[in-house]
C-alpha cells in the first residue's frame, strides 16, 4: 500500500531518522511473533523450541544490545549492524537488520532496501525432529513482516531471499525487504 504523505514539494529526498525508525518498527513487528524468539533463544537440539515458553523479559533481553554499563549484552540476538563474525560468535542464532540500498525513484521518492540476515551456527542448524532452524526463522520473519507498515510511505515488501552464504561456521540467509521514503522523509 502506498501512502501519499508529502506535505510540500522538495527537491531532496530525506533519509534522516528513517533507518532508526525502520529498525525499531521491524523489531516491534518481530516481537509480535514469539516463535521467532523461541528459535533464537532455545538452541538445544533435543527440544522443540516452538513448544517451550518464553517470557516477555527474555524477549526484551534478546533485543537489548548493550547492558546498562555499555557492555555487549550476551543474551542479545537481534543486532542493527551487518555480521562481522567476531565478538558476536557466542550468539549462535541471531538476526541482523541493516540498510542495503537507497535508489531514487523520481524526484520526490526513493526505494529503501533493508536486509535482515538470519544467522545460525552449524552446531544448532537442526533442532528436535530434524527441523532446520534457519529455514524456520526465514519463513516466520517473512510471514511476520511482509506487507506490514513501518510507518513510512510504502509497507514492507519482500524482494527476495538468498540462502547461500556461509561465514566462519555460520550459515547466513539474507531476506531483502523494500519500503519507500519521500521528500518529507518520515511520514
LODRENMAR-777886 format. One record per residue (C-alpha): residue number from 1; residue in three letters; x, y, z. Coordinates in Angstrom, 2 decimals. Layout:
<rec NUM,ALA,<X,Y,Z>>
...
END
This chain:
<rec 1,UNK,<0.00,0.00,0.00>>
<rec 2,UNK,<1.42,3.39,-0.95>>
<rec 3,UNK,<0.68,6.44,1.15>>
<rec 4,UNK,<0.91,9.97,-0.24>>
<rec 5,UNK,<2.23,11.85,2.75>>
<rec 6,UNK,<4.46,14.50,1.25>>
<rec 7,UNK,<3.11,17.80,2.54>>
<rec 8,UNK,<5.26,20.00,0.36>>
<rec 9,UNK,<7.37,19.80,-2.75>>
<rec 10,UNK,<11.06,19.49,-2.17>>
<rec 11,UNK,<13.98,18.77,-4.43>>
<rec 12,UNK,<15.55,16.42,-1.89>>
<rec 13,UNK,<14.75,13.02,-0.51>>
<rec 14,UNK,<15.24,12.97,3.25>>
<rec 15,UNK,<16.53,9.86,5.00>>
<rec 16,UNK,<17.36,11.41,8.37>>
<rec 17,UNK,<15.90,9.26,11.14>>
<rec 18,UNK,<14.47,6.76,8.67>>
<rec 19,UNK,<16.89,3.91,9.39>>
<rec 20,UNK,<16.34,4.10,13.14>>
<rec 21,UNK,<12.58,4.18,12.63>>
<rec 22,UNK,<12.62,1.22,10.21>>
<rec 23,UNK,<14.78,-0.92,12.50>>
<rec 24,UNK,<12.75,-0.04,15.59>>
<rec 25,UNK,<9.47,-0.77,13.85>>
<rec 26,UNK,<10.78,-4.03,12.38>>
<rec 27,UNK,<11.86,-5.21,15.83>>
<rec 28,UNK,<8.45,-4.23,17.24>>
<rec 29,UNK,<6.74,-6.23,14.49>>
<rec 30,UNK,<9.01,-9.22,15.12>>
<rec 31,UNK,<8.12,-9.09,18.82>>
<rec 32,UNK,<4.53,-9.92,17.83>>
<rec 33,UNK,<5.69,-13.44,16.84>>
<rec 34,UNK,<7.20,-15.16,19.87>>
<rec 35,UNK,<8.16,-18.24,17.83>>
<rec 36,UNK,<10.97,-16.20,16.24>>
<rec 37,UNK,<12.37,-15.52,19.70>>
<rec 38,UNK,<11.99,-19.15,20.77>>
<rec 39,UNK,<14.07,-20.26,17.78>>
<rec 40,UNK,<16.74,-17.65,18.61>>
<rec 41,UNK,<16.82,-18.48,22.35>>
<rec 42,UNK,<16.43,-22.25,22.70>>
<rec 43,UNK,<19.34,-23.92,20.90>>
<rec 44,UNK,<19.40,-27.40,22.46>>
<rec 45,UNK,<18.74,-29.78,19.55>>
<rec 46,UNK,<16.96,-32.27,21.86>>
<rec 47,UNK,<14.00,-29.96,22.47>>
<rec 48,UNK,<11.44,-28.40,20.19>>
<rec 49,UNK,<11.88,-24.65,20.79>>
<rec 50,UNK,<8.40,-23.91,19.46>>
<rec 51,UNK,<6.87,-25.93,22.32>>
<rec 52,UNK,<8.78,-24.01,25.00>>
<rec 53,UNK,<7.52,-21.00,26.91>>
<rec 54,UNK,<9.33,-17.67,26.57>>
<rec 55,UNK,<8.81,-14.69,28.83>>
<rec 56,UNK,<8.48,-11.04,27.88>>
<rec 57,UNK,<11.64,-10.43,29.94>>
<rec 58,UNK,<13.66,-12.85,27.78>>
<rec 59,UNK,<12.27,-11.30,24.59>>
<rec 60,UNK,<13.24,-7.86,25.87>>
<rec 61,UNK,<16.72,-9.14,26.71>>
<rec 62,UNK,<17.09,-10.63,23.22>>
<rec 63,UNK,<16.53,-7.21,21.60>>
<rec 64,UNK,<18.72,-5.24,24.05>>
<rec 65,UNK,<22.20,-4.90,22.55>>
<rec 66,UNK,<24.01,-3.28,25.48>>
<rec 67,UNK,<23.89,-3.60,29.26>>
<rec 68,UNK,<23.36,-0.54,31.50>>
<rec 69,UNK,<27.18,-0.37,31.82>>
<rec 70,UNK,<27.52,-0.21,27.99>>
<rec 71,UNK,<28.89,-3.72,27.60>>
<rec 72,UNK,<27.66,-6.08,24.91>>
<rec 73,UNK,<24.64,-7.97,26.24>>
<rec 74,UNK,<25.50,-11.69,25.90>>
<rec 75,UNK,<21.79,-12.51,25.54>>
<rec 76,UNK,<21.19,-10.15,22.62>>
<rec 77,UNK,<20.17,-11.95,19.43>>
<rec 78,UNK,<18.99,-9.04,17.25>>
<rec 79,UNK,<21.56,-6.50,16.07>>
<rec 80,UNK,<21.33,-3.32,14.00>>
<rec 81,UNK,<24.54,-3.96,12.04>>
<rec 82,UNK,<25.79,-6.42,9.46>>
<rec 83,UNK,<27.53,-9.62,10.58>>
<rec 84,UNK,<31.26,-9.48,11.25>>
<rec 85,UNK,<31.70,-12.91,12.86>>
<rec 86,UNK,<33.97,-11.90,15.72>>
<rec 87,UNK,<32.77,-10.66,19.11>>
<rec 88,UNK,<29.21,-11.87,18.49>>
<rec 89,UNK,<30.18,-15.52,17.97>>
<rec 90,UNK,<28.56,-16.54,21.26>>
<rec 91,UNK,<25.11,-15.63,19.84>>
<rec 92,UNK,<24.82,-18.79,17.78>>
<rec 93,UNK,<21.38,-17.91,16.41>>
<rec 94,UNK,<20.85,-14.23,15.61>>
<rec 95,UNK,<19.28,-11.64,13.32>>
<rec 96,UNK,<20.95,-8.62,11.73>>
<rec 97,UNK,<18.84,-5.70,10.46>>
<rec 98,UNK,<20.64,-3.09,8.36>>
<rec 99,UNK,<20.21,-0.88,5.26>>
<rec 100,UNK,<21.21,-2.30,1.89>>
<rec 101,UNK,<20.49,0.37,-0.74>>
<rec 102,UNK,<18.58,3.54,-1.40>>
<rec 103,UNK,<17.54,4.17,-5.00>>
<rec 104,UNK,<16.00,7.45,-6.12>>
<rec 105,UNK,<12.61,6.78,-7.63>>
<rec 106,UNK,<11.95,10.09,-9.31>>
<rec 107,UNK,<12.44,13.49,-7.76>>
<rec 108,UNK,<10.47,13.03,-4.56>>
<rec 109,UNK,<10.70,9.37,-3.60>>
<rec 110,UNK,<13.33,6.69,-3.01>>
<rec 111,UNK,<13.11,2.93,-2.67>>
<rec 112,UNK,<14.75,1.91,0.59>>
<rec 113,UNK,<16.05,-1.67,0.80>>
<rec 114,UNK,<16.61,-3.34,4.18>>
<rec 115,UNK,<18.47,-6.61,4.72>>
<rec 116,UNK,<17.62,-9.00,7.51>>
<rec 117,UNK,<20.32,-11.62,7.92>>
<rec 118,UNK,<19.27,-14.84,9.62>>
<rec 119,UNK,<22.46,-16.29,11.07>>
<rec 120,UNK,<22.65,-19.75,12.61>>
<rec 121,UNK,<25.79,-21.60,13.67>>
<rec 122,UNK,<26.24,-25.01,12.09>>
<rec 123,UNK,<26.15,-26.62,15.55>>
<rec 124,UNK,<22.49,-25.62,16.06>>
<rec 125,UNK,<21.25,-25.68,12.46>>
<rec 126,UNK,<18.89,-28.57,13.22>>
<rec 127,UNK,<16.53,-28.93,16.14>>
<rec 128,UNK,<14.20,-31.61,17.52>>
<rec 129,UNK,<12.53,-33.63,14.76>>
<rec 130,UNK,<15.08,-32.70,12.07>>
<rec 131,UNK,<13.71,-29.20,11.51>>
<rec 132,UNK,<16.11,-26.65,10.04>>
<rec 133,UNK,<16.27,-23.61,12.34>>
<rec 134,UNK,<17.40,-21.10,9.70>>
<rec 135,UNK,<14.64,-22.04,7.26>>
<rec 136,UNK,<12.00,-21.86,10.01>>
<rec 137,UNK,<13.25,-18.40,11.02>>
<rec 138,UNK,<13.21,-17.15,7.42>>
<rec 139,UNK,<9.65,-18.40,6.96>>
<rec 140,UNK,<8.43,-16.84,10.24>>
<rec 141,UNK,<10.10,-13.49,9.50>>
<rec 142,UNK,<8.55,-13.29,6.03>>
<rec 143,UNK,<5.11,-14.17,7.47>>
<rec 144,UNK,<5.53,-11.56,10.20>>
<rec 145,UNK,<6.87,-8.65,8.12>>
<rec 146,UNK,<5.71,-8.90,4.50>>
<rec 147,UNK,<3.03,-6.29,3.81>>
<rec 148,UNK,<3.34,-4.70,7.27>>
<rec 149,UNK,<3.74,-0.98,7.89>>
<rec 150,UNK,<6.92,0.60,9.22>>
<rec 151,UNK,<5.09,3.95,9.19>>
<rec 152,UNK,<6.85,5.08,6.03>>
<rec 153,UNK,<5.35,5.70,2.60>>
<rec 154,UNK,<5.18,2.06,1.50>>
<rec 155,UNK,<4.57,-1.09,3.54>>
<rec 156,UNK,<7.37,-3.66,3.70>>
<rec 157,UNK,<7.52,-5.67,0.52>>
<rec 158,UNK,<9.53,-8.90,0.21>>
<rec 159,UNK,<12.03,-8.57,-2.66>>
<rec 160,UNK,<13.96,-11.82,-2.24>>
<rec 161,UNK,<15.85,-14.31,-0.09>>
<rec 162,UNK,<19.43,-15.50,-0.57>>
<rec 163,UNK,<20.08,-18.83,1.20>>
<rec 164,UNK,<23.65,-19.40,0.10>>
<rec 165,UNK,<26.12,-17.62,2.39>>
<rec 166,UNK,<28.49,-19.16,4.97>>
<rec 167,UNK,<30.96,-17.34,7.20>>
<rec 168,UNK,<33.10,-18.83,9.97>>
<rec 169,UNK,<30.84,-21.80,10.76>>
<rec 170,UNK,<27.67,-19.75,10.43>>
<rec 171,UNK,<25.02,-20.28,7.76>>
<rec 172,UNK,<23.51,-16.97,6.67>>
<rec 173,UNK,<20.30,-16.31,4.77>>
<rec 174,UNK,<19.53,-12.74,3.73>>
<rec 175,UNK,<15.95,-11.54,3.43>>
<rec 176,UNK,<15.54,-8.30,1.44>>
<rec 177,UNK,<12.56,-6.02,2.04>>
<rec 178,UNK,<11.71,-2.75,0.31>>
<rec 179,UNK,<9.91,0.30,1.62>>
<rec 180,UNK,<9.89,3.90,0.39>>
<rec 181,UNK,<10.90,7.31,1.69>>
<rec 182,UNK,<9.97,10.69,0.27>>
<rec 183,UNK,<10.85,14.34,0.17>>
<rec 184,UNK,<9.48,14.73,3.68>>
<rec 185,UNK,<11.49,11.77,4.97>>
<rec 186,UNK,<9.49,10.08,7.69>>
<rec 187,UNK,<5.77,10.36,7.12>>
END
